[in-house]
């Protein structure tokens, strides 16, 4: 199975991959080059998760705003 690009991952997939990446980094026996690679991946996964949460938050605000307009 081909691995999805980070920007194609769902929140759950990205969060799971971030947890796995952090777990690898916490082992402590990872060579420096691999640690840097894991760090970069972790940052990208974090950004993906944050973007998806920000987008969901904006959607909720928009829906609530529309609901308030209907009530008025």
C-alpha positions in Angstrom: 0.0 0.0 0.0 1.3 3.4 -1.0 1.7 5.9 1.9 -0.5 9.0 1.6 1.1 12.4 1.5 0.8 14.3 4.8 -1.5 16.9 3.2 -3.9 14.2 2.2 -4.2 12.7 5.7 -7.4 13.0 7.7 -7.0 14.4 11.2 -7.2 10.9 12.7 -4.5 9.6 10.4 -2.2 12.6 10.9 -2.7 12.4 14.7 -1.9 8.7 14.8 1.2 9.2 12.6 2.3 12.0 14.9 1.9 9.7 17.9 4.0 7.0 16.2 6.6 9.6 15.2 6.9 10.9 18.7 7.1 7.3 20.0 10.1 6.7 17.7 11.8 9.8 18.9 11.3 9.0 22.5 13.2 5.7 22.2 16.4 7.5 22.7 18.5 5.1 20.6 17.8 6.8 17.3 20.8 8.2 15.3 21.0 11.9 14.8 20.1 11.8 11.1 17.0 9.7 11.8 16.1 12.0 14.7 16.1 15.0 12.5 14.1 13.2 9.9 11.5 12.2 12.5 11.5 15.8 13.9 10.8 17.2 10.4 8.0 14.7 9.9 6.6 15.5 13.3 6.4 19.2 12.6 4.7 18.6 9.3 2.2 16.2 11.0 1.6 18.8 13.7 0.9 21.5 11.1 -1.5 19.2 9.3 -3.4 18.5 12.5 -3.5 22.2 13.5 -4.7 23.2 10.0 -7.5 20.6 10.1 -8.6 21.8 13.6 -8.5 25.4 12.6 -10.6 24.6 9.6 -13.1 22.7 11.7 -13.3 25.6 14.2 -14.0 28.1 11.4 -16.8 25.9 10.1 -18.4 25.7 13.5 -18.1 29.5 13.9 -19.7 30.0 10.5 -22.6 27.6 11.3 -23.2 29.2 14.6 -23.1 32.6 13.0 -25.7 31.5 10.4 -27.8 30.0 13.2 -27.8 33.2 15.1 -28.9 35.1 12.0 -31.8 32.8 11.6 -32.9 33.3 15.2 -32.8 37.1 14.9 
